C-alpha cells in the first residue's frame, strides 16, 4: 500500500517508520529543509511519565506507555537519553491539596509516584525549597532530534522516501486513492502525488491542512510561545535533574520548571504567551494571516475573558526577566535575572474549540483514506511511538470501512 505522510516531526516520522517496517510504500513530505524543525526540535527534551493526564484519556494511556517505549528506543539506537527522575514541588501550603490530587491521578495512570517530605526532597535536590513534593523516578530526558534521525533512517532503510522542502497544499480522496498536491518550496513548482492513503501530522498548521483535504478539524490551532532561559553555570550546578511546580489545573501548561538536559546544561521555562504567528519564535515575528485566524475565532476571546489575570501574568513574565527569575526562585531560591541567559523559544500548537475550551487530549480526525492529527501537545513527543501505533490502527480502520 502506498501511504503519504505529511510532517517530518516526531509523530509523522514515527508513523512513517512503523508503516514502512510493515511493508507499506511510504513517502514523507515536509516544507522545512530539515527534520523536527518545529515543536519536536524546540521542546525541553523531557520524557514525561504520564503523571498529569486525566485517567483513561489518550494522553494518559499513550503517555505512560510512551515513557517506557521512548526510553527503550533511544537506548537501543544510541540516542542520548537519561532517566533522571523528577520532583514536583509545592512552594506553599495552599498547593498541598493539588499536589495530593496529582499523586492520585498519577497512581491511577500507573505512574510510580510517591509523596515525599521536604527533607527527602532535598536529598534529591539539595538546593530547592518546598513544603511537600512528589517524586517520579521514570521521568527523564532525551535527544528528540536524534530520535527523528533514527526514525527517518528506518523509513529509508525500508524503501521509503523522505522529501524535505516540499510543502503540502491539500488532497482529495478520489475513488480508490488520494490525490495530493505538493509544491517545491524553492521553485514553487507543484506536483501531484497519488497514494492509497494519507496521514497528516501538521502540527502548527494541522487545522488548515485538514480543511485543505475537505476534513473539518473540529477546532482551531492557536499558537502559544514558550520562552526559555539557560541557567548560568553557577546556578545550573545547583540543579541535579528535573524540578517542576504544582501546575495550575485551569491550563494545559505545566508552568516554569527546571530541566537538566542530555547536553548537561539546565534550562528554565517555558512560560506561555499568545504568539503573533504560528511560527512566531520571536516577539517580532508577526503574521497577519495567523493573527486574523486567531483573532476571528470566538474561542480565543472566550478563553481570554475567563483568564484575564493569569494571562496578564504570563505576558508580564515574558516582558520582564526579573519576574521570570522570581518564578524560578520559587523553586530554586536565590535565582536572579543575572542567572538567566536567553535560549531559543518554542511554539505550542494548541487546539481551541469555538466555545473557548482548550482541547486537552490528543485529537485525531478521519475521512475516507485519510487520518489527521489535529491536536498533539505534550506529551506527544514522549508518546510518539505509541501514537504511531494508534494512527496505524486508525488508518487500517478507515481503509476497512
RAFEN-V471573 format. One record per run of one state. SS is the DSSP state (2 for helix, 1 for strand, 0 for the rest). FROM is the first residue (numbers start at 1). TO is the last residue. If there is no record, write none. Layout:
ss = [SS | SS]
from = [FROM | FROM]
to = [TO | TO]
This chain:
ss = [0 | 1 | 0 | 2 | 0 | 1 | 0 | 2 | 0 | 1 | 0 | 2 | 0 | 1 | 0 | 1 | 0 | 2 | 0 | 1 | 0 | 2 | 0 | 1 | 0 | 1 | 0 | 2 | 0 | 1 | 0 | 1 | 0 | 1 | 0 | 1 | 0 | 1 | 0 | 2 | 0 | 1 | 0 | 2 | 0 | 1 | 0 | 1 | 0 | 1 | 0 | 1 | 0 | 2 | 0 | 2 | 0 | 2 | 0 | 2 | 0 | 2 | 1 | 0 | 1 | 0 | 1 | 0 | 1 | 0 | 2 | 0]
from = [1 | 2 | 7 | 10 | 22 | 25 | 31 | 40 | 43 | 46 | 48 | 58 | 77 | 81 | 83 | 86 | 91 | 93 | 109 | 113 | 117 | 118 | 125 | 132 | 137 | 140 | 143 | 144 | 158 | 161 | 165 | 166 | 175 | 177 | 185 | 190 | 196 | 197 | 202 | 203 | 212 | 220 | 232 | 233 | 237 | 242 | 246 | 257 | 261 | 266 | 270 | 273 | 275 | 288 | 296 | 298 | 307 | 308 | 320 | 321 | 330 | 337 | 340 | 353 | 358 | 359 | 363 | 368 | 370 | 376 | 384 | 401]
to = [1 | 6 | 9 | 21 | 24 | 30 | 39 | 42 | 45 | 47 | 57 | 76 | 80 | 82 | 85 | 90 | 92 | 108 | 112 | 116 | 117 | 124 | 131 | 136 | 139 | 142 | 143 | 157 | 160 | 164 | 165 | 174 | 176 | 184 | 189 | 195 | 196 | 201 | 202 | 211 | 219 | 231 | 232 | 236 | 241 | 245 | 256 | 260 | 265 | 269 | 272 | 274 | 287 | 295 | 297 | 306 | 307 | 319 | 320 | 329 | 336 | 339 | 352 | 357 | 358 | 362 | 367 | 369 | 375 | 383 | 400 | 401]
